[in-house]
Amino acid sequence: MDETLHHHEGQLLPIDRAVALVERVRVSAERHAVLALDAVAMVMPHILGIALRRCPQLPPTIAERIKDYRSRNVADWVMYRKALASAAEARRWPIHWYDAKKVLGLATRRSTSRTSTRNFSKCGGQSGRHGTRITSSRWRRP
């Protein structure tokens, strides 16, 4: 799947074609979310759940999201997160929705070691494409 912001690009199309495009992308996102979680489950069989950033409220229809400036700029990542949540739910994995503005503070308060607290405070310094976070390699599994 390409990296186009489909809801945003939809404003350039007739509304029926834009809605059809977003629907095709949604179906693809759902299929790929299942495949991605299948791959994760193969290498890490004891998943306790997934954490996803909380989604903002959006208008109920695709057409309304395309017409609304704020909505069309966030609707794609909301669609992808909901696809992951749906795939996780199908596996009966718990889904933990977090508030991005509060998660590091909460993690720091719950941390018992000074090292973890120091590491949490360094986390989230760099931003990636579309606001995704790039974390240090020390947070990745070897």
DRENFIZA-571416 format. One record per residue (C-alpha): x, y, z. Coordinates in nm, 2 decimals. Layout:
<nodes>
[[X; Y; Z]],
...
</nodes>
This chain:
<nodes>
[[0.00; 0.00; 0.00]],
[[0.14; 0.34; -0.08]],
[[0.19; 0.62; 0.17]],
[[-0.07; 0.86; 0.02]],
[[-0.31; 1.02; 0.26]],
[[-0.62; 0.88; 0.10]],
[[-0.88; 1.09; 0.28]],
[[-0.68; 1.40; 0.21]],
[[-0.63; 1.31; -0.16]],
[[-1.00; 1.23; -0.18]],
[[-1.09; 1.60; -0.18]],
[[-0.95; 1.62; -0.54]],
[[-1.19; 1.34; -0.66]],
[[-1.57; 1.33; -0.71]],
[[-1.70; 1.23; -0.37]],
[[-1.83; 0.89; -0.48]],
[[-1.49; 0.80; -0.62]],
[[-1.31; 0.93; -0.31]],
[[-1.54; 0.72; -0.08]],
[[-1.47; 0.41; -0.30]],
[[-1.10; 0.47; -0.28]],
[[-1.10; 0.51; 0.10]],
[[-1.32; 0.19; 0.13]],
[[-1.06; -0.01; -0.08]],
[[-0.78; 0.12; 0.14]],
[[-0.97; 0.03; 0.46]],
[[-1.02; -0.32; 0.34]],
[[-0.66; -0.35; 0.25]],
[[-0.55; -0.20; 0.58]],
[[-0.77; -0.46; 0.77]],
[[-0.62; -0.74; 0.57]],
[[-0.26; -0.62; 0.62]],
[[-0.33; -0.56; 1.00]],
[[-0.42; -0.93; 1.03]],
[[-0.11; -1.04; 0.84]],
[[0.11; -0.81; 1.05]],
[[-0.03; -0.94; 1.38]],
[[0.01; -1.30; 1.25]],
[[0.38; -1.23; 1.19]],
[[0.42; -1.08; 1.53]],
[[0.24; -1.38; 1.69]],
[[0.48; -1.62; 1.52]],
[[0.79; -1.46; 1.67]],
[[0.63; -1.36; 2.00]],
[[0.36; -1.62; 2.09]],
[[0.27; -1.49; 2.43]],
[[0.12; -1.15; 2.35]],
[[-0.04; -0.98; 2.65]],
[[-0.21; -0.71; 2.44]],
[[-0.14; -0.41; 2.22]],
[[-0.12; -0.04; 2.30]],
[[-0.25; 0.21; 2.05]],
[[-0.27; 0.59; 2.06]],
[[-0.63; 0.70; 2.13]],
[[-0.81; 0.82; 1.82]],
[[-0.99; 1.16; 1.80]],
[[-1.37; 1.17; 1.73]],
[[-1.44; 1.19; 1.36]],
[[-1.76; 1.25; 1.16]],
[[-1.94; 0.92; 1.10]],
[[-1.92; 0.89; 0.73]],
[[-1.62; 0.89; 0.49]],
[[-1.77; 1.17; 0.28]],
[[-1.80; 1.39; 0.59]],
[[-1.44; 1.32; 0.69]],
[[-1.32; 1.41; 0.34]],
[[-1.51; 1.74; 0.35]],
[[-1.38; 1.84; 0.70]],
[[-1.03; 1.98; 0.70]],
[[-0.92; 1.85; 1.04]],
[[-1.08; 1.51; 0.99]],
[[-0.93; 1.44; 0.65]],
[[-0.59; 1.51; 0.80]],
[[-0.62; 1.25; 1.07]],
[[-0.87; 1.00; 0.92]],
[[-0.60; 0.78; 0.76]],
[[-0.41; 0.71; 1.08]],
[[-0.73; 0.66; 1.27]],
[[-0.84; 0.40; 1.00]],
[[-0.50; 0.22; 1.04]],
[[-0.52; 0.21; 1.42]],
[[-0.88; 0.08; 1.40]],
[[-0.77; -0.19; 1.16]],
[[-0.50; -0.30; 1.41]],
[[-0.75; -0.29; 1.69]],
[[-0.99; -0.50; 1.50]],
[[-0.72; -0.76; 1.41]],
[[-0.61; -0.77; 1.78]],
[[-0.97; -0.81; 1.90]],
[[-1.02; -1.10; 1.66]],
[[-0.72; -1.27; 1.83]],
[[-0.87; -1.18; 2.17]],
[[-0.58; -0.96; 2.26]],
[[-0.65; -0.68; 2.50]],
[[-0.63; -0.33; 2.34]],
[[-0.50; -0.05; 2.56]],
[[-0.58; 0.30; 2.42]],
[[-0.34; 0.56; 2.55]],
[[-0.33; 0.94; 2.55]],
[[-0.01; 1.05; 2.38]],
[[0.02; 1.36; 2.60]],
[[0.00; 1.16; 2.92]],
[[0.17; 0.82; 2.85]],
[[0.53; 0.91; 2.92]],
[[0.44; 1.09; 3.25]],
[[0.23; 0.79; 3.35]],
[[0.51; 0.54; 3.27]],
[[0.77; 0.75; 3.46]],
[[0.55; 0.77; 3.77]],
[[0.49; 0.39; 3.76]],
[[0.86; 0.31; 3.70]],
[[1.05; 0.19; 4.00]],
[[1.40; 0.22; 3.88]],
[[1.60; 0.54; 3.82]],
[[1.74; 0.40; 3.49]],
[[1.39; 0.34; 3.36]],
[[1.29; 0.69; 3.46]],
[[1.59; 0.84; 3.28]],
[[1.52; 0.63; 2.97]],
[[1.15; 0.73; 2.97]],
[[1.24; 1.09; 2.98]],
[[1.47; 1.06; 2.67]],
[[1.20; 0.88; 2.48]],
[[1.00; 1.06; 2.21]],
[[1.25; 1.32; 2.12]],
[[1.25; 1.26; 1.75]],
[[0.94; 1.25; 1.53]],
[[0.90; 1.04; 1.22]],
[[0.67; 1.07; 0.92]],
[[0.30; 1.17; 1.01]],
[[0.39; 1.22; 1.37]],
[[0.51; 0.87; 1.45]],
[[0.77; 0.83; 1.71]],
[[1.12; 0.70; 1.64]],
[[1.27; 0.54; 1.95]],
[[1.62; 0.45; 2.04]],
[[1.75; 0.10; 1.95]],
[[1.78; 0.02; 2.32]],
[[1.40; -0.01; 2.33]],
[[1.40; -0.27; 2.06]],
[[1.44; -0.64; 2.13]],
[[1.79; -0.77; 2.03]],
</nodes>
